[in-house]
Amino acid sequence: MVGKSVSALFRVSYWLICMALITALSGCAPQIPKSMSGEDLQTCDENAWEDDPLPYNYNDLINKHPYLAFPGDVDLWSPLTGSIIPFGEPVVIKFDQPPATSGVLFRQYQVIVSSFTGQILERLGSNYAVIGMSSFNTQVTWKPNKSGKYIIQVFLRNLETLDWLENNPSWYSEELANPLGTYIHTGPFSVAHVCIQIDVPKAGDDIIIQPGTVAPVQNVTFQVPTITKTLTRTPTATATFTFTPVTPTFTTTFTFTPLKPTFTSTRTPTHIPPTVVPPTPVVVCAGMDQRTCESHNDVCKWTVPASGAPAYCEDK
């Protein structure tokens, strides 16, 4: 009997140790992060704009002007496509440009956030940002103001090298932004995109309100009076036609009766909060001394009895 008890105790201890070990190992295992569904990623890829349309004589043009060539593929490596990012967390967009193009010193890039339907929502940074061939690991930060599914696109193209801009990237940017038109010839865009989802806000998250958005304050509705104006004019015309064998005659009489404009004003009443009226203090005359009684002569009076009894204060 003793041997069986020891054996049973050993088996129970063995299973307890195994269960504890499995639990510990499962806690150390890497957790697979949430990601967007395959259907969402397919929709995003279908709606993302991939290429800039090619000129008709593209091959001939790039032989004469190297800056018209595609700059190669943009390496957009952050955020990872399919990521689900917590609300309120800034999205850091990082990308590397492709290898240098012969004869080209600078490139222009744009970062655009669109909806899954292709509608442009935000343009991040400058639309005319210019970088040199040696610039890598370019970074732009975006703070989403609401949850949803988004397409992030990076556009990058080669710029013609112009001596009079003296290899100054800020001058290239100013020339590209010239409202009268730029003298810089540009090539087609190379486009890279990722698809991400911003998670719904959790309790305690700060919700950003864009400029121009009116937020309700304690459900108070402000009613603005409306005014309707009506202008009425009544012209009348009477025509009379008389035919005779000799000469036809046509008579037209116009009667124009101008009426003064009539104005109808309609005002919507606005709620006015009640005015708080403090309660009137109650004055008790009895027990006052002469000086205090006489200071309240509007409601009290000081009485001296003819019998010679002590004077006293009483109500009027």
MARPALO-907871 format. One record per residue: x, y, z of N, C-alpha, C, O in turn; residue in one letter. Coordinates in pm, whole numbers, plus 50000, padded with zeros to 5 digits. Example, Ala and Ser with C-alpha at 12.3 -4.5 7.8 and 13.67 -1.06 7.14 Angstrom:
BEGIN
513194943150780512304955050780513204967050780514244966850846a
512854977550708513674989450714512905000350787513415011450804s
END
This chain:
BEGIN
500844988050000500005000050000500875012550000500585022549933m
501965011650078502845023250084503475025849948503635037349908v
503825014949876504455016449744503505022849645503915031249564g
502215018949649501235024749557501025039549586500865047449493k
501025043349711500835057449747502005065849697501825076849644s
503205060549714504395067649666504355069049516504715079649463v
503935058549443503865058949297502835069149249503095076749156s
501665069449315500625079149278501105093449303500865102449223a
501775095349415502275108549447503325113149346503375124849309l
504145103749301505165106949201504545111249069504995120749005f
503475103949027502825107248900502175121048906502265128848811r
501515124049018500895137249032501945148249027501755158448961v
503045146149098504125156149098504705157948959505015169148917s
504855146648887505395147248751504515155748661505015164248587y
503195153448667502275160948581502225175748621502095184448534w
502325178648748502335192648791503565200048739503495211548695l
504735192848745505965198948694505885201248544506315211648495i
505325191748470505185193148324504265204748288504565212648199c
503155205748360502215216548332502855230248360502665239748284m
503615231248470504285243748503505305247448397505445259148361a
506055237048345507055239448243506405244148113506925253248048l
505275237948074504585241847950504065256147961504165263947866i
503515259448078502995273048098504105283448088503935294048028t
505265280248148506395289548145506905291448003507195302647962a
507015280347929507495281247792506535288647702506955296047613l
505235286847724504255293747640504305308747662504055316547570s
504645312947785504775327247811506005333147745506025345147715g
507025325047721508245329947657508155329647505508975335747437c
507165322647452507055321447307506715335047246505955342547307a
507245338347129506945351247066505475352047028504915342446974p
504855363547056503455365647022503355371146880504035380746846q
502515365046798502335369446660501455381846660500315381246706i
501945393246609501135405446612499925404446519499925396746423p
498915412246550497745412746465498095418946330498975427546322k
497425414546226497665420146093496345420946018495365414646056s
496355428645910495145430445830494795417645757495645409045734m
493535416545721493075404545651493605404445508493965414845453s
493655392545450494105391245313493195398545216493655403745114g
491895398945246490955405945159491225420945158491175427445053e
491515426545277491825440845284493115444045208493195454045138d
494125435545223495395437945154495215437245002495835444944929l
494375428144956494145427144813493425439644761493765444844655q
492435444344837491725456644798492675468444794492625476644702t
493555469344894494525480244899495455479844779495685490144714c
495995468144748496935466944636496265470344503496895476144414d
494995466744490494295469544365494055484444345494045489344232e
493865491744456493535506044446494775515044453494675527044426n
495925509444489497145517544498497665520244357497725511144273a
498045532644331498585536544201500035532144195500845536244278w
500365524044096501705518144092502675525944004503815528044044e
502255530243887503205535943790502695549143735501485551443725d
503645557743697503325569843625503215566143477504045558543427d
502205571343405502065567543263503325571043184503925581643204p
503705562343095504905564343013504615573842898503535573242839l
505565582642864505405590642741505355581542619505835570242623p
504785586742513504615578642391505965573942338506135562242303y
506915583142330508245579842277509255578642390510315584742385n
508925570942491509715570142613511145565442585512105571442635y
511305555142507512645549542482513555559642414514745560342445n
513025567442321513835577542252514215588742349515325594142344d
513275592242438513535603442528514635600242628515485608642656l
514635587942683515635584942785517035583742726518025585042797i
517115581242597518435580942535519025595042527520235596742537n
518155605142509518615619042499518695625742636519555634242660k
517785621942727517695628542857517645617942967516575612442994h
518765615143030518785604643134517835607543250517375598343316p
517545620443276516695623743389515255619243367514455619243461y
514895615543244513545610643218513405595843248512315590243233l
514475589343289514405575143319513765572943455513805581743542a
513175561143472512665557343603513835556543701514895551343665f
513665561543824514775560743919514935547043983515835545244065p
514115537543949514175524444012513145523344124512375532744148g
513135512044191512135509644294512515516344426513655515644470d
511525522844486511705528844619511565517844724510645509744717v
512485517644819512435507644927511695513645046512305519945133d
510375511745049509545516745159509475505645264508725495945247l
510245507045372510405495745464509795498045601509885489245686w
509185509645626508485511945752507355521945726507575532545667s
506145518745772505725506745848505585494545757505555495745635p
505495482945819505325470745742503905470145688502945473445759l
503765466045564502445465245505501605454745579502095444045615t
500335457945602499455449145676499455451645825498735444945899g
500255461345872500355463946016499055470046069498395477746000s
498715466446193497625472846265498275480846378498825475046472i
498205494146369498925503146460497945508946561496855513146522i
498305509246689497395514846790497065529446762497905536946713p
495845533346794495425547246777496225556346871496505552846985f
496585568046820497335577746899498835576146887499585584746936g
499295565546825500735563246810501195569046677500595565746574e
502235577346673502695582946546503215572046453503845562446498p
502935573546325503395564046224504655569746160504615580146096v
505765562846179507045567146123507225560445987507305548145978v
507285568545881507415563545744508875565045703509405576045697i
509515553745675510935553745638511105547045502510485536845473k
511945553045419512195547145287513605550745242514175560745283f
514125542245155515425544545091515205546244943514365539544883d
515975555244883515855557044739516705546744666517635541144723q
516385544244540517155534444462518525539944426518825551544453p
519365531644365520705536244327520655548444235519635551244171p
521765555644231521835568144156521635565744007521965555143954a
521085576043940520915575843795522015584543733522285595543781t
522635579543629523735586743566523245600243514522215601143448s
524015610843545523685624243498522655631443583522285642743550g
522175625243691521145631243777521765633943914522415625143971v
521555646143967522085649744098521005649844207521305647144323l
519765652944169518715654344269517435647244226517175644944108f
516645643844329515345637644307514295644744393514605650044500r
513065644644346511945650144422511115638444476510935628344408q
510625640044601509755629544656508535635644721508565647044767y
507465627944725506215631644792505725619544870505885608144826q
505115622144986504505611545066503025614845082502675625445132v
502165605745039500725608245035499995597045108500325585345093i
498995600845189498135591345257496765591645190496165602345175v
496285579945149494995578945079494105568745149494565560645230s
492815569545116491885559545164491955547245075492635547344972s
491255536645113491255524545032490545526644899490705518644807f
489755537244888489085540244762489935549044672489505552644562t
491145552644717492045560744636491915575644659492575583344590g
491075579944753490925594244781492105599344864492415593744969q
492765609944816493895615644888493395622645014492515631245007i
493955618945130493555624645257494565634745309494175645345358l
495845631645298496885640645349498125639745262498455629245208e
498815651145250500135651545187501115655145297501055666045354r
502025646145327502915647745441504175655245398504775652245295l
504575664945481505775672545449505555681545329504435685745301g
506625684345258506565693145141506255685145015506725673944999s
505445691144926505195684844797506395685944704506455679244601n
507355694444742508505697044656509805694244730510795701444714y
509795683744812511015679944884512035674344785511695666244699a
513285678844798514355674844706515495668844788515905674544889v
516005657444743517125650944809518195647544706517905646244587i
519435646244754520545642644667520675627544655519975619944723g
521575623244569521765609044544522295601644667522085589544680m
522985608744756523605602044870522695601444993523085596145096s
521465606944982520545607245097519785594045104519115589945009s
519905587545219519185575045240518475575545375518695584645455f
517635565745399516875564745523516105577745549516185583645657n
515365582045447514515593945461513325590445549512765579545539t
512935599845636511905596845736510865608145741511215619945741q
509585604245745508465613545759507545607845865507305595745868v
507015616245954506135611646062504715616346036504475627745995t
503765607146060502345610146039501585606546166501765595846222w
500715615846211499875613546330498425612346283497765622546261k
497905600146266496505598646221495535604546323495775603746444p
494455610546274493475616546365492255607646386491355611346462n
492205596246322491095587046345491495573146298492475571346225k
490725563246341491015549546301490555547346157489805555346102s
491015536346099490635533145961491735525745889492765522245947g
491515523445760492465516445674493015526245572492255533645509k
494335526345557494985536645476496025530645381496565519945405y
496265538145273497355535145180498385546245194498065558045178i
499625542545224500715552245230501565550345104502035539345077i
501755561045026502495560344901503675570044904503555581344953q
504795565644852505975574144835506255575244686506455565244617v
506255587644636506535590544496507925596644486508285605444565f
508725591944391510095596944375510435597444226510195587744154l
511015608644181511365609944039512665617644024513075625044113r
513305615743907514565622543876514295636743830513295639543765n
515225645743864515155659643820516305662743725517415657743741l
516005670943628517055675543536518065684043614517685692043699e
519355682243585520405689943650520585703143576520885703243456t
520415714343647520545727643588521685735043656521705736143779l
522625740143576523805746843632523435759243710524075762243811d
522415766643667522115779443730521485777843868521335787643941w
521115765443906520625763044042521765759244136521545757344256l
522985758244082524225756944160524175745644263524665747144376e
523595734544224523585722544310523025725144450523445718844548n
522075734344459521455737744586520055731344593519175735544519n
519825721244679518525714444680517375723644716516265721844666p
517605733744803516515742944837516115751444718514945754944704s
517075754744630516725762344510515935753644412515045758544343w
516265740844407515465731744324514025731144375513075731144296y
513855730644507512515730244565511725742744531510555742144496s
512395754444543511725767044512511335767744365510265772844331e
512175762544278511875762844136510695753544104509845756944022e
510655741944167509535732744144508215738744194507155736144137l
508295746744302507085752744360506705765844293505735772144335a
507435770044191507145782644124505745782544066505455774243980n
504845791644111503455791344060503355794643912502345791543848p
504375801043856504345804443713504875793143626504905794343503l
505295782243688505825770943612507315769243634508025778943660g
507775757043623509175754043648509925751743518509355747543417t
511225754643522512085752143408512775738543419513545734743331y
512505731343526513145718343546512335707543474511135706143496i
513005700043389512355688443328512435676743426513455674743493h
511375669143433511315658043529510945645143459510355645043351t
511335634243524510985621143472509735615643539509145622443623g
509305603743503508115597843563508385593343707509525590843746p
507335592443784507445588343924507635573243937507045565343863f
508475569544032508515555844082507715555944213507925564644297s
506815546344228505875546644340505985533844421506005522844366v
506055535344553505985523844645504845526444742504575538044775a
504195515944788503075517844881503045506744984503545495744962h
502425509945099502125500045202500685502245246500145513245232v
500075491745298498705492245347498725490145499499295480345547c
498115499545573498105498245718496695500845771495835505945700i
496495497145897495215499645963495495506146098496355501446173q
494765516946129494845523446260493725517746345492555518546309i
494095511946460493115505446546492165515746606492455527746607d
491015510946655490025519846715490565525246847491325518346915v
490185537646884490675543247011490175535147129489065529847128p
490995534247231490615527747356490285538347460490555550147440k
489705534147569489325543447675490545551147723491585545347754a
490415564147729491515572647775492365578247664493205586847690g
492185573447538492975578847428492525592947396491345596247407d
493475601447356493155614947316492635614747173493265609047084d
491485620947152490915621747018491215635646963490875645747024i
491855635946846492275648546786491125654146705490465646946629i
490875667246722489835673946644490535683046544491305691846582i
490255680946417490895688746313490415703146318489285705746361q
491255712746273490795726646267489555727846181489465721846074p
488605735746229487355737446156486265728246201485115729946160g
486575718446284485555709246334484925715146458485625719446550t
483585715346463482875720746578482495709146669481785700046628v
482975709546790482665698946885481515703446974481545714647024a
480505694946996479395698847084479855700447228480665692447276p
479355710647295479715713147435478465710847519477555719047520v
478435699747590477345696247679475985696847610474985700747670q
475975693047482474725692147407473945705247404472715705147402n
474645716647403473995729647395473835733247248474805732947172v
472605736747207472355740547069472125755547061471255760947130t
472895762446978472755776646961471835779246842472125774746731f
470735786346864469775789246760470015803246707469995812946783q
470245804346577470525817146515469255822346450468625815046374v
468835834846478467625840146414467775840346263468855843246212p
466695837346192466705837346046465825848645996464785851646055t
466225855045887465485866045828465165862445683466065859045606i
463885863345646463465860445510463015873345443462185880545498t
463565876345325463215888545252462555884745120463035876045048k
461425891445090460695888444968460495901344889460005911244944t
460875901444762460705912944675459705909244567459875899144499l
458655917444550457595914344454457405926244360457255937544405t
457425923544231457085933644129456065927244035456155915444003r
455075935443990453995929843909453825938043781452995947143777t
454575934943677454305941743548453165934543474453085922243478p
452305942143409451225936243327451275942643190451615954443177t
450945934943088450955939942950449645936042882449185924642895a
449035945542809447785943042737448005946542590448455957542559t
447685937342502447865939542358446505939042288445695930242315a
446265948642197445005949142122445335949841973446125958341931t
444765941141897445015940641753443705943941679442695937341701f
443735954241592442545958341514442875957441366443855963341321t
442055950141290442285948441147441225956041069440025954341091f
441675964440978440765971540887441185968440745442335964740722t
440265969840646440625966440507441765975240454442465971140362p
441965987140511442975996240455444335993840520445295989940454v
444405996340650445695995340719445495988340853444695992940935t
446205977240877446075970841010446775979241117447825985241093p
446185979541232446785986841344446985977241462446165968341487t
448085979341531448425970841647448775979941764449715987941757f
448015978441871448215987041988448595978442108447945968442137t
449655982442175450105975242294450185985042411450795995642400t
449575981442519449595989842638450275982342751449865971242786t
451325988242809452035982342920451705989843048451776002043055f
451345982343146451095988243277452075981943377451995970043405t
452965989843429453975984743521453705990243660453776002343683f
453415981343750453085985543886454175980543980454135969044024t
455145989044012456175984544108455615984144250454865992944292p
455975973944319455585972444459456815973644547457895968844511l
456665979744659457775980644753458135966644803457265958244824k
459405964344822459795951144876459155948845012459075957745096p
458705936845029458135933145159459135924445232459645914645176t
459415927745353460395920545432459675913245546458915919245622f
459945900545554459375892445662460515887745750461405880645704t
460495891545874461565888045966461045877646065460055879946135s
461725866646070461355855846161462525853046252463615849946204t
462345853846379463425851346475463085839146559461975837646610r
464055830646572463885818746654464255822146797465365826946821t
463375819846892463695823647031464905816047082465085804247052p
465705822747158466895816747218466655814547366466145823347436t
467015802947413466815799747553467645808947642468855810347624h
466975815347739467655824147834467595817547971466515814748021i
468745815048031468725808448162468055817248266468155829448258p
467395811348364466715819348467467735827048550468855822348573p
467325838848594468175847248679467985843248824466855842548873t
469055840648891468995836449031468795848849119469615858049117v
467705849049196467405860149287467685855449429467025846149476v
468635861549498468935857049634467755859949728467075869949711p
467515851449824466395853449916466615865950002467735869250040p
465495872850030465545884850115465725880750260464945872750311t
466745886150329466945882150468465785886850557465245897850540p
465415878450652464335881550746464915888950866465845884150930v
464365900950895464835909251006463915906851127462695908751117v
464475902851238463735900851363464025912951452465135914651501v
462995921551472463175933851548463305931451697464055938351766c
462575921551747462575919151892463965915751940464675907751879a
464355921952053465655919052111466755928252066467865927452118g
466475937151966467535946251921467715957652021466775961552089m
468945962852029469165974852108468695986952029468305985651913d
468735998652089468176010452025468896013851894468276017051793q
470236013051899471006016751780470716007451663470506011951551r
470705994251690470435984551583469015985951533468765984851414t
468075988451626466665989751588466476001651495465776000751394c
467106012751530466926024651447467626023351312467236030251217e
468656014651302469286012351171468406004351077468636004150957s
467375997751133466415990451051465065997351059464025990851076h
465076010551045463846017951062462826015550951461696020250959n
463226008150845462246004950742461255994350789460125993850741d
461695985650884460795975150932460645975251084459735968851138v
461525982451155461495982251300461275996451356461506006351286c
460825997251480460706010151548461056008451696460815997951756k
461636018851754462056018751895460926025051978460556036551956w
460376017352071459216021652149459596023952295460226015552359t
459176036052348459406039352490458036039652560457266048952535v
457706030152645456386029752710456166041852800457106046452866p
454906046952805454556058452890454546054753037454646063253125a
454406041553060454346037053201455706037253268455806034653388s
456756040453194458086040453250458786027053242459906025553293g
458136017153177458766004053157459936005453061460016015352988a
460845995753058462015996452970461585997452823460615991052781p
462316005452746462046006752603462425993652533463185985452586a
461855991852412462105979452340461905982052191461315992052150y
462415972652109462315973451962461215963851915461135952351959c
460355968951825459255960451776459065963051626459565972751570e
458285953751562457985955351420457075967251396456195970151477d
457285974151284456395985251249455015980151212454125988051180k
END
